[in-house]
Amino acid sequence: MTTLRPLKVITRHRNGRIHAYVTDSGAFGALEPAAVFQPRPGDEVVESAVWPDLERVVYTTLNGIVCLTRAGGLVWTSNFEPCSDQRHGHRPGCVLSLDGRTVWVYRPDAMAGRGGGDQWVAHDAESGAVLVRRELETAGHGAGQYVHPVDGSIYLDIGEGQDGSVILRATVRTDGEAEFVTYPWSDRCLIDLAPDGQQFMTVDHGQADVAFHRHSSGDVLFTLPVEAFGYDPEETFVEWSGGYLTADLAVVTLGGEGEDEEEWFRYHLIDVRTGTLCGEIAVEVTTPYELVPLGDGSWLTSGSDGTPVRWSHIPLTAAPPHPAG
């Protein structure tokens, strides 16, 4: 499980601990953790986020959210009531706001069997007090939360399984009140926000195309169907992965199945200023979701032991014959 933070701190959960890695330094290759946090005994961590100063961590479990100091001291906790006895199908998530003052929590309460729909809750990062609570008309299994790198608004992409995906955005005004926008799609999955904040990338829930949208209106700048990459849409699909390598370059993942039924995938680069294809990235990975673009020209993969590995110096390749299509 990897949680990407907009302030260049990522977390990975290994051996019952939360490892925090800083990615805004000049370090490449296998990364060493800058801090390690020990959750409370019995807590099974679902998602986590670490403050940029590496002194605190916040994490979700199936039934609550917990904030600890680096030394293990409890800062605050908030339980999701009533306690759910459902072990699968719901994954609460958390993300830290751009200014570090608020923790946003997605609660998949419907799938957890708590009655009613899901909730999106903003907690004061110091005290845990609830600042904003939004009742949602969704029944999601989990969600991705994305912090806008300029204005600090929060995008929420709720996955409802076969029912599609719902995308919302929250903006906190200067008076502390929040404004919410629900985008008019149920068939698009949010993949990433551009590092300069100008646009965002979505993939069709049916995996037929990728689209790039203007922030924050959601207006479509351009769409690329599978055919635009030179593949047969009957045999190839767009993966729900990739993202912005830089403000001008996005990675779009295409996948399919060869004649021997072996799955394949490839990473294509798109110039988002012009909407044109400009080569591929050759990366040694085992799943299409392993490559995580960081927006600064570098990306992450995973080592054999789960350690994040940071890469740069884009190895562009000429496009070899497609394995399908």
C-alpha positions, 0 to 999 in steps of 0.5 A: 500500500502506497500513499502519495503526499503532495509535499514530497513525503510518501508512506509505505506499510511494512512489517507492521510499521509506517515508513516515511520517505522524502522524495524532494531531495536529490536521492535516487535509487532505493530510498531509505526511510526518513522516519518510522512510526509504530502504530498502536498495538492491534491497529491494522493500518489502511492508509497513512500520511506523515507531516513534512517535518516527520514529527507526526503521522495520521492513519486510518483503520477500518473503524477509526483514525489515529494521530501519533507523534514520532515517539508514539504518543497519542495526539488524538483519535476519532472512532467511526461509530458504530464499529463495523464487523465487516472485514472486507469491501471498505477502506477508509482513507486519509490525506493531509491538507496542503497547509498541514492544518487539516486531515481529510478522511473518507469514510465508506460507511455504507459498505461498512454497514453503518447505515446511510451513505458515506461521509467526507470529514475534515478534522483539525490536525492538532485536536482532531475536532471535526471542522467539516462533515459532508454526507455523501450519496455514495456507497464506495469501497474506497477512494483516492484523495488528491491535494491541489498543489496550488490552491489546496482544494481536495479532490475525492474519487470514490470507487463504487465498483461496477457502479462506476466512480464519483469525483468531488472537490472540496474548497475551504473558504477563509471563514472556515466553511467548505464548498463542495462540487460534484463533477457530472460524471459517474464513468470517469476515474481520477488518476492524477493532478498536474504538478502546476495545478492547471489540469487533471487526468481521468480514465474512462471507467470502462477503460476505453480512453484517457481524458485531460481536464481543466482545473477546476471546471472539469472542462475536457481539454482533449481525449485520447481513445485506445485507437489513438495509441495504435491499438485495437480497442477490442483487445487493449484498454487504458489502465487506471494508472499513470499520471503526470511525470511533469507539468507538460508530460503525462504517463498513460498506461495501455494494457491487454492480453497476448495470444498466449493469454499473458497480460502485458502493459506499456507506458506511453508519454503524452505532451499535455500541451498539444495532446500528442504522443511522444514516445514510451517509458521503458520500465521494469515492473511487474504490475501496471500500478507499480510506476508512480509518477512524482510530477518532478520528472522522476517516478517510483517503482518497488524493489523486491522487498517493497522498498520504493525505488526512485528513478529519473532521466527518462529513457525514451524508446522508439515504439516497438511492434505492439504485442496486440492489435 
